């Protein structure tokens, strides 16, 4: 990537490279649609290759790159984390959860392939992700074990993505203004923030970050995770379905606790900028090239403009 590119051009080019690299890795790691059971593998690929932003793999690459990790050493972990993320989207869209018909601009997995196959597709992606991490011979056994533990913790319970989804469901239907802000932060830190934080930590660990650098990266990542969910909440109430690629206004219909419903759109926009700035400030403690990490923070906020 050329050093003289405009910052936002540079981050756009970086994101393009990440998408290309991750898609190539996933294509090699996931059985083709012709492998039996064909319907299951078609469903997995339908969801994986639907044109996602690949934010979490981008964080793996950006953080790892900041600490000097070779790009090829980051690939399997980035792909595994995208598998975990896609598994969560497949299950979130199910009738028992968010009951959504659209994801990334096309039919959700259960609408296209049926509810049972969608559940199995999510299950398969989750288990395949951990297989990829365990079998990554480019990393030492110690690093592999640490990554598996961190990503499993971020995916499950009591402080991971699954726990966050349960909390989100528990507070549906309540007056969003009456939901304490600490509860709202708790939901978001688990449902969205935990896997984003694990992505950043994975890049740092593979890159050999020192203990104090790891603390700064975790602080950055926690703010990025919150920022992503806050901007996602904003997009749900400010953008059309055609723009989002998923059904707009679902949070309102489901009476979900969100930042715009709690604080209003304008105040939530201000909060997003403040969270972005806090994320960038956390990087000041690291004597590394962190321009891509700063660019990612700005990119997330710019989704709402």
Secondary structure, 3 states (H helix, E strand, C coil): CCCCCCHHHHHHHHHHHHHHHHHHHHHHHCCCCCCCCHHHHHHHHHHHCCCCCCHHHHHHHHHHHHCCCCHHHHHHHHHHHHHHHHHHHHHHCCCCCCCCCEECCEECHHHHHCHHHHHHHHHHHHHHHHHHHHCCCCCCHHHHHHHHHHHHHHHCCCCCHHHHHHHHHHCCCCCHHHCCHHHHHHHHHHHHHHHHHHHHHHHHHHCCCCHHHHHHHHHHHHHHHHHHHHHHHHHHHHCCHHHHCCCCCHHHHCCCCCHHHHHCHHHHHHHHHHHHHHHHHHHHHCCCCCHHHHHHHHHHHHCCC
